[in-house]
Amino acid sequence: MPRAMLVKGYELERVGEVGVRLKGKEALCIDFDGRGCDHHIFTGLHSSGAKGVRLPQELRLGEFSVKTLSAYSREDLGVEPRYKRGESVGYVVRAGDLTLYHPGASELVEEMIEVRSYNVTVMIVPLGEKALTPEEAFEAVKTVRPAVVVPIMGREEAQKFKLLAYPYTQVIFLHPQG
């Protein structure tokens, strides 16, 4: 299993269980606060959380254009939401011809419909107990329609997700560093 992939001139690699590093001339790290990063953003999946992030917000971090999106659980399903509004955010990151989407700690929510218009190149899909189920991730992929999906977290759920998502996108597993 590769540790990184090159997409549209940018290297994408997994770092730890939830971290992702996107590297061009500079490096943007999502949910990773270690070395080798020029810029850091956090979704709420990482222990550093997403504290202090206002929505909606658009940031310019060097060569990266970053838009924050809401990430949460729907409250209209009659069960206690897994993620409350304000505990997590998602990001659409643009750099050159690359558009990356990370939904953060979220279920399938209305804001994902908006993401489809960004023509997402790569979607990071958190899977597992504190993230999307394989079925929710599959519905998110059908909604967003990314060219490539990189699952993170839930190893057991990832294989089931790949079988569901295969007709709609390319699923690439990256072995986490660190």
N, C-alpha and C positions, 0 to 999 in steps of 0.2 A: 504494500500500500504506500503510495507516495506521501511525502510530508508537505508538499507544496505543489501548486500548479501555476502555469503562466496563462493569463487570459487578457487579451487586448493590451499587451505590453506591461501588465502589472502582475507581480507575484502575489499569490494568495496562499497563506499558510495558516494552519491551526497551531495554537499555542496553548497547552494545557487542555483541560476538559471543556472550557467554554470560550477561550480566547481565539481571536482571529487577527492576523496582521496582513494588511494590504500595503504592498511596497512598490513604489515607483522611484522617483527622485527622492521622495520622502516616504516615511512609513506612518500609516495610521493604524492604531491598535484599538480593537473593540473588545471590551471586557478582559483586558490584559494590561497590567501596569508595570511591566518589567522593562528591561533594557531593549534597545534597538527600535524605539518608537519615538517619532518626532511629535506625534499628536495622540491623545487618548480620549476615547469616548466610552461610556458605560451604559448598558441597557437595563441593568437591574439583575441580570443573571449572575453577575460577579459580586463578590462580597463588598466591593466599593460602591455598588448600587448606582442609581441614576439620580441621586439627590441633587437638587438645585437646578434640574433641567426644566425649562419652561416650554410649554407647547402653545401653538406651533412655533418653531424656531428654525431659522436657516443660518448656518454657520459657514464661514470660509476658513478652512484649516490648511494653509499652504496650498498645495495643488488639489485639495479635496473640497468639494462642495457637499455639505451635509445638511440634510433636512430631517428634523425629528418628527416622529409620528406617535400617536397614542398606542399603547400596548396594555391590554387589560383583559379581564374575563367579562363576558356578558352577564348581567345581573337578572335578566328576564327568564332564566331557565329554571327557576324554582330551587336552585341549590346555591350553597355558599360559593361565591366566586373564588377561584384559585388565585387570581391576581387582581388587586384593586387598582382603580385608576390612580395614577401618580406614583405607583411603585416601580414601574418599568416604562421604558420608551423603546421604540423601534427607530431604525435609521434607513434612509435612502442616501447612499454615498455615490457621488459622481466624480469620476476622474478620467479625463480624456474621453474615449469612446466606451468606457466601462461604467455600468450602473450596478451597484451592489445593494441588495435589500436584506436587512437583518430585522426580523419582527420583534426581537426582544422576548420577554416573558409575556406571551399573549396567546389568547385563543384566536380562532377565526372571527375577526371583527370587521365591521363596515369599512374601516380605514384601509383594509387590504385591497378593496375594490379600486381605490384611488391609485394604489401603487402600480396597477396594471398599465396605466398610461405612461409610466416611466420607461417601458421597454427594458425590463430588468435582465441583465446579463447573468448575474450570479445571485442566488438567494441562499442565505444561510438559514438552515432549518434546525432549531433546537428541538430535540425529541426527548421524551421521558417523563418521569413523575412530575417534575417542576416545569414542564414545557408542553409542547404539542404531542398529542397521540399520533400514531402513524396515520390514522384516518383524518384527523384535523389537518395534519401537514399535507396530506394528499389534496384535500379541499382547498387549502391555501395555494398550493402549486397550480391547481386548475384555475383558480381565481387570478393569480399574479402572472402566470405563464412565463417563468424565467427560462432562459436557455439552459442553464446549469444549476443544479442544487448541490450544496455541500451540507450534509447532516452533521450536527454536533451533539454531544452528550449521549443520549440513550443508545448504547451499542445494540442491545437486543431489539429495540424498536426499529432500528435503521434498516435491517434486512426486510422486514415487513413493509416499511415505507417504500423501499426501492421497488419492490414488486408492484405496489399500487401505482407509483408515480412514473414508472418506466415508459408507458406510452405517451406521456405528456412532456417529459424533460429528461435530460441526462443527469444521472445521480453519480457524483464522484465522492468517494470516501478519501479523506486525507488523514494520515496518521498524525496525532498531535505531538508536537515537540514539547519537551520539558516535563 
